Amino acid sequence: MINETDMKHLRRCVELAETALEKGDEPFGSVLVSAAGELLFEDHNHVAGGDHTQHPEFAIARWAANNLSLEERSRATVYTSGEHCPMCAAAHGMVGLGRIVYASSSKQLAGWRSEMGAASSRVRNLSIQEVIKETTVDGPVPELAERVHQLHQRLHATSR
Protein backbone atom coordinates (compact mmCIF):
# COMPACT_ATOMS: atom_id res chain seq x y z
CA MET A 1 0.00 0.00 0.00
CA ILE A 2 0.93 3.67 -0.38
CA ASN A 3 2.94 5.16 2.51
CA GLU A 4 4.43 8.61 3.20
CA THR A 5 7.71 7.73 1.43
CA ASP A 6 5.69 6.75 -1.64
CA MET A 7 3.78 10.03 -1.43
CA LYS A 8 7.03 12.02 -1.30
CA HIS A 9 8.28 10.39 -4.50
CA LEU A 10 4.90 10.66 -6.22
CA ARG A 11 4.75 14.38 -5.40
CA ARG A 12 8.15 14.73 -7.10
CA CYS A 13 6.74 12.95 -10.16
CA VAL A 14 3.88 15.44 -10.33
CA GLU A 15 6.41 18.30 -10.05
CA LEU A 16 8.33 16.79 -12.97
CA ALA A 17 5.09 16.48 -14.93
CA GLU A 18 4.45 20.16 -14.33
CA THR A 19 7.99 20.96 -15.49
CA ALA A 20 7.31 19.03 -18.70
CA LEU A 21 4.12 21.01 -19.25
CA GLU A 22 5.91 24.31 -18.63
CA LYS A 23 8.47 23.29 -21.27
CA GLY A 24 5.69 22.66 -23.80
CA ASP A 25 5.51 18.91 -23.37
CA GLU A 26 2.91 16.43 -22.16
CA PRO A 27 2.71 16.32 -18.34
CA PHE A 28 4.38 13.10 -17.24
CA GLY A 29 7.21 12.67 -14.74
CA SER A 30 8.91 9.65 -13.15
CA VAL A 31 11.62 8.75 -10.66
CA LEU A 32 13.61 5.60 -9.92
CA VAL A 33 14.42 4.88 -6.27
CA SER A 34 16.78 2.19 -4.95
CA ALA A 35 15.81 -0.36 -2.30
CA ALA A 36 17.75 1.81 0.17
CA GLY A 37 15.61 4.85 -0.71
CA GLU A 38 18.22 6.64 -2.84
CA LEU A 39 16.93 8.66 -5.79
CA LEU A 40 18.74 7.12 -8.76
CA PHE A 41 17.20 8.80 -11.81
CA GLU A 42 14.40 11.20 -12.68
CA ASP A 43 12.98 12.52 -15.92
CA HIS A 44 9.89 13.95 -17.59
CA ASN A 45 8.30 13.58 -21.00
CA HIS A 46 10.25 14.74 -24.06
CA VAL A 47 7.75 13.92 -26.83
CA ALA A 48 7.12 17.48 -28.04
CA GLY A 49 9.97 17.13 -30.55
CA GLY A 50 8.04 14.41 -32.38
CA ASP A 51 9.62 11.23 -30.95
CA HIS A 52 6.73 9.78 -29.00
CA THR A 53 8.93 7.10 -27.42
CA GLN A 54 10.61 9.70 -25.19
CA HIS A 55 8.62 8.80 -22.08
CA PRO A 56 10.30 9.10 -18.66
CA GLU A 57 9.49 5.49 -17.73
CA PHE A 58 11.21 4.26 -20.88
CA ALA A 59 14.24 6.45 -20.06
CA ILE A 60 14.30 4.91 -16.57
CA ALA A 61 14.30 1.39 -18.03
CA ARG A 62 17.21 2.27 -20.36
CA TRP A 63 19.16 3.95 -17.56
CA ALA A 64 18.59 1.04 -15.18
CA ALA A 65 19.68 -1.54 -17.78
CA ASN A 66 22.94 0.36 -18.26
CA ASN A 67 23.69 1.27 -14.65
CA LEU A 68 22.23 -1.33 -12.27
CA SER A 69 22.64 -5.04 -11.75
CA LEU A 70 19.60 -7.25 -12.28
CA GLU A 71 19.35 -7.63 -8.48
CA GLU A 72 19.40 -3.84 -7.96
CA ARG A 73 16.78 -3.36 -10.68
CA SER A 74 14.46 -5.96 -9.18
CA ARG A 75 14.57 -4.23 -5.80
CA ALA A 76 14.14 -0.67 -7.14
CA THR A 77 10.82 1.18 -7.34
CA VAL A 78 9.57 3.29 -10.23
CA TYR A 79 7.27 6.13 -9.25
CA THR A 80 5.35 7.94 -11.94
CA SER A 81 2.69 10.59 -12.35
CA GLY A 82 0.75 8.39 -14.78
CA GLU A 83 0.46 4.64 -15.16
CA HIS A 84 2.91 3.21 -17.70
CA CYS A 85 1.72 2.92 -21.28
CA PRO A 86 2.16 -0.55 -22.85
CA MET A 87 5.56 0.43 -24.35
CA CYS A 88 6.91 1.57 -20.98
CA ALA A 89 5.39 -1.35 -19.10
CA ALA A 90 7.08 -3.75 -21.53
CA ALA A 91 10.44 -1.97 -21.13
CA HIS A 92 10.01 -2.11 -17.34
CA GLY A 93 9.37 -5.85 -17.48
CA MET A 94 12.14 -6.56 -19.97
CA VAL A 95 14.85 -4.96 -17.83
CA GLY A 96 13.50 -6.53 -14.63
CA LEU A 97 12.58 -3.45 -12.62
CA GLY A 98 10.62 -3.93 -9.40
CA ARG A 99 7.57 -2.24 -7.93
CA ILE A 100 5.62 0.47 -9.78
CA VAL A 101 3.67 3.19 -7.98
CA TYR A 102 1.58 5.67 -9.97
CA ALA A 103 -0.49 8.74 -9.14
CA SER A 104 -3.07 8.42 -11.95
CA SER A 105 -4.16 5.45 -14.03
CA SER A 106 -4.23 5.01 -17.79
CA LYS A 107 -8.00 4.46 -17.46
CA GLN A 108 -8.34 7.85 -15.76
CA LEU A 109 -6.24 9.49 -18.48
CA ALA A 110 -8.39 7.98 -21.23
CA GLY A 111 -11.50 9.28 -19.48
CA TRP A 112 -10.05 12.77 -19.07
CA ARG A 113 -9.00 12.88 -22.71
CA SER A 114 -12.49 11.83 -23.76
CA GLU A 115 -14.12 14.47 -21.54
CA MET A 116 -11.90 17.15 -23.08
CA GLY A 117 -12.60 16.02 -26.62
CA ALA A 118 -8.95 15.11 -27.24
CA ALA A 119 -8.08 12.51 -29.85
CA SER A 120 -7.64 9.01 -28.48
CA SER A 121 -4.27 7.29 -28.66
CA ARG A 122 -3.45 4.79 -31.40
CA VAL A 123 -1.97 2.58 -28.65
CA ARG A 124 -4.40 0.38 -26.74
CA ASN A 125 -5.21 1.46 -23.21
CA LEU A 126 -3.86 -1.53 -21.23
CA SER A 127 -3.08 -1.68 -17.54
CA ILE A 128 0.46 -2.53 -16.50
CA GLN A 129 -0.70 -5.96 -15.30
CA GLU A 130 -2.08 -6.73 -18.78
CA VAL A 131 1.40 -6.14 -20.25
CA ILE A 132 3.79 -7.60 -17.67
CA LYS A 133 3.47 -10.17 -14.91
CA GLU A 134 4.96 -10.69 -11.46
CA THR A 135 5.30 -6.98 -10.70
CA THR A 136 3.83 -5.24 -7.67
CA VAL A 137 1.77 -2.26 -8.83
CA ASP A 138 0.14 0.36 -6.58
CA GLY A 139 -2.07 3.25 -7.63
CA PRO A 140 -3.85 5.42 -8.40
CA VAL A 141 -3.65 7.91 -5.53
CA PRO A 142 -6.81 10.07 -5.64
CA GLU A 143 -5.41 13.31 -4.18
CA LEU A 144 -2.48 13.29 -6.61
CA ALA A 145 -4.54 12.00 -9.53
CA GLU A 146 -6.60 15.17 -9.32
CA ARG A 147 -3.43 17.29 -9.60
CA VAL A 148 -2.39 15.26 -12.67
CA HIS A 149 -5.89 15.77 -14.10
CA GLN A 150 -5.45 19.53 -13.72
CA LEU A 151 -2.15 19.36 -15.62
CA HIS A 152 -3.83 17.53 -18.49
CA GLN A 153 -6.62 20.11 -18.51
CA ARG A 154 -3.96 22.84 -18.83
CA LEU A 155 -2.33 20.91 -21.69
CA HIS A 156 -5.63 20.57 -23.51
CA ALA A 157 -6.48 24.25 -22.98
CA THR A 158 -3.18 25.34 -24.57
CA SER A 159 -3.37 22.89 -27.48
CA ARG A 160 -6.71 24.07 -28.80
C-alpha positions as CSV (number, residue, x, y, z in Angstrom):
1,M,0.0,0.0,0.0
2,I,0.9,3.7,-0.4
3,N,2.9,5.2,2.5
4,E,4.4,8.6,3.2
5,T,7.7,7.7,1.4
6,D,5.7,6.7,-1.6
7,M,3.8,10.0,-1.4
8,K,7.0,12.0,-1.3
9,H,8.3,10.4,-4.5
10,L,4.9,10.7,-6.2
11,R,4.8,14.4,-5.4
12,R,8.2,14.7,-7.1
13,C,6.7,13.0,-10.2
14,V,3.9,15.4,-10.3
15,E,6.4,18.3,-10.0
16,L,8.3,16.8,-13.0
17,A,5.1,16.5,-14.9
18,E,4.4,20.2,-14.3
19,T,8.0,21.0,-15.5
20,A,7.3,19.0,-18.7
21,L,4.1,21.0,-19.3
22,E,5.9,24.3,-18.6
23,K,8.5,23.3,-21.3
24,G,5.7,22.7,-23.8
25,D,5.5,18.9,-23.4
26,E,2.9,16.4,-22.2
27,P,2.7,16.3,-18.3
28,F,4.4,13.1,-17.2
29,G,7.2,12.7,-14.7
30,S,8.9,9.7,-13.1
31,V,11.6,8.7,-10.7
32,L,13.6,5.6,-9.9
33,V,14.4,4.9,-6.3
34,S,16.8,2.2,-4.9
35,A,15.8,-0.4,-2.3
36,A,17.8,1.8,0.2
37,G,15.6,4.8,-0.7
38,E,18.2,6.6,-2.8
39,L,16.9,8.7,-5.8
40,L,18.7,7.1,-8.8
41,F,17.2,8.8,-11.8
42,E,14.4,11.2,-12.7
43,D,13.0,12.5,-15.9
44,H,9.9,13.9,-17.6
45,N,8.3,13.6,-21.0
46,H,10.2,14.7,-24.1
47,V,7.8,13.9,-26.8
48,A,7.1,17.5,-28.0
49,G,10.0,17.1,-30.5
50,G,8.0,14.4,-32.4
51,D,9.6,11.2,-31.0
52,H,6.7,9.8,-29.0
53,T,8.9,7.1,-27.4
54,Q,10.6,9.7,-25.2
55,H,8.6,8.8,-22.1
56,P,10.3,9.1,-18.7
57,E,9.5,5.5,-17.7
58,F,11.2,4.3,-20.9
59,A,14.2,6.4,-20.1
60,I,14.3,4.9,-16.6
61,A,14.3,1.4,-18.0
62,R,17.2,2.3,-20.4
63,W,19.2,4.0,-17.6
64,A,18.6,1.0,-15.2
65,A,19.7,-1.5,-17.8
66,N,22.9,0.4,-18.3
67,N,23.7,1.3,-14.7
68,L,22.2,-1.3,-12.3
69,S,22.6,-5.0,-11.8
70,L,19.6,-7.2,-12.3
71,E,19.3,-7.6,-8.5
72,E,19.4,-3.8,-8.0
73,R,16.8,-3.4,-10.7
74,S,14.5,-6.0,-9.2
75,R,14.6,-4.2,-5.8
76,A,14.1,-0.7,-7.1
77,T,10.8,1.2,-7.3
78,V,9.6,3.3,-10.2
79,Y,7.3,6.1,-9.2
80,T,5.3,7.9,-11.9
81,S,2.7,10.6,-12.3
82,G,0.8,8.4,-14.8
83,E,0.5,4.6,-15.2
84,H,2.9,3.2,-17.7
85,C,1.7,2.9,-21.3
86,P,2.2,-0.6,-22.8
87,M,5.6,0.4,-24.4
88,C,6.9,1.6,-21.0
89,A,5.4,-1.4,-19.1
90,A,7.1,-3.8,-21.5
91,A,10.4,-2.0,-21.1
92,H,10.0,-2.1,-17.3
93,G,9.4,-5.9,-17.5
94,M,12.1,-6.6,-20.0
95,V,14.9,-5.0,-17.8
96,G,13.5,-6.5,-14.6
97,L,12.6,-3.4,-12.6
98,G,10.6,-3.9,-9.4
99,R,7.6,-2.2,-7.9
100,I,5.6,0.5,-9.8
101,V,3.7,3.2,-8.0
102,Y,1.6,5.7,-10.0
103,A,-0.5,8.7,-9.1
104,S,-3.1,8.4,-12.0
105,S,-4.2,5.5,-14.0
106,S,-4.2,5.0,-17.8
107,K,-8.0,4.5,-17.5
108,Q,-8.3,7.9,-15.8
109,L,-6.2,9.5,-18.5
110,A,-8.4,8.0,-21.2
111,G,-11.5,9.3,-19.5
112,W,-10.0,12.8,-19.1
113,R,-9.0,12.9,-22.7
114,S,-12.5,11.8,-23.8
115,E,-14.1,14.5,-21.5
116,M,-11.9,17.2,-23.1
117,G,-12.6,16.0,-26.6
118,A,-9.0,15.1,-27.2
119,A,-8.1,12.5,-29.9
120,S,-7.6,9.0,-28.5
121,S,-4.3,7.3,-28.7
122,R,-3.4,4.8,-31.4
123,V,-2.0,2.6,-28.7
124,R,-4.4,0.4,-26.7
125,N,-5.2,1.5,-23.2
126,L,-3.9,-1.5,-21.2
127,S,-3.1,-1.7,-17.5
128,I,0.5,-2.5,-16.5
129,Q,-0.7,-6.0,-15.3
130,E,-2.1,-6.7,-18.8
131,V,1.4,-6.1,-20.2
132,I,3.8,-7.6,-17.7
133,K,3.5,-10.2,-14.9
134,E,5.0,-10.7,-11.5
135,T,5.3,-7.0,-10.7
136,T,3.8,-5.2,-7.7
137,V,1.8,-2.3,-8.8
138,D,0.1,0.4,-6.6
139,G,-2.1,3.2,-7.6
140,P,-3.9,5.4,-8.4
141,V,-3.6,7.9,-5.5
142,P,-6.8,10.1,-5.6
143,E,-5.4,13.3,-4.2
144,L,-2.5,13.3,-6.6
145,A,-4.5,12.0,-9.5
146,E,-6.6,15.2,-9.3
147,R,-3.4,17.3,-9.6
148,V,-2.4,15.3,-12.7
149,H,-5.9,15.8,-14.1
150,Q,-5.5,19.5,-13.7
151,L,-2.1,19.4,-15.6
152,H,-3.8,17.5,-18.5
153,Q,-6.6,20.1,-18.5
154,R,-4.0,22.8,-18.8
155,L,-2.3,20.9,-21.7
156,H,-5.6,20.6,-23.5
157,A,-6.5,24.3,-23.0
158,T,-3.2,25.3,-24.6
159,S,-3.4,22.9,-27.5
160,R,-6.7,24.1,-28.8
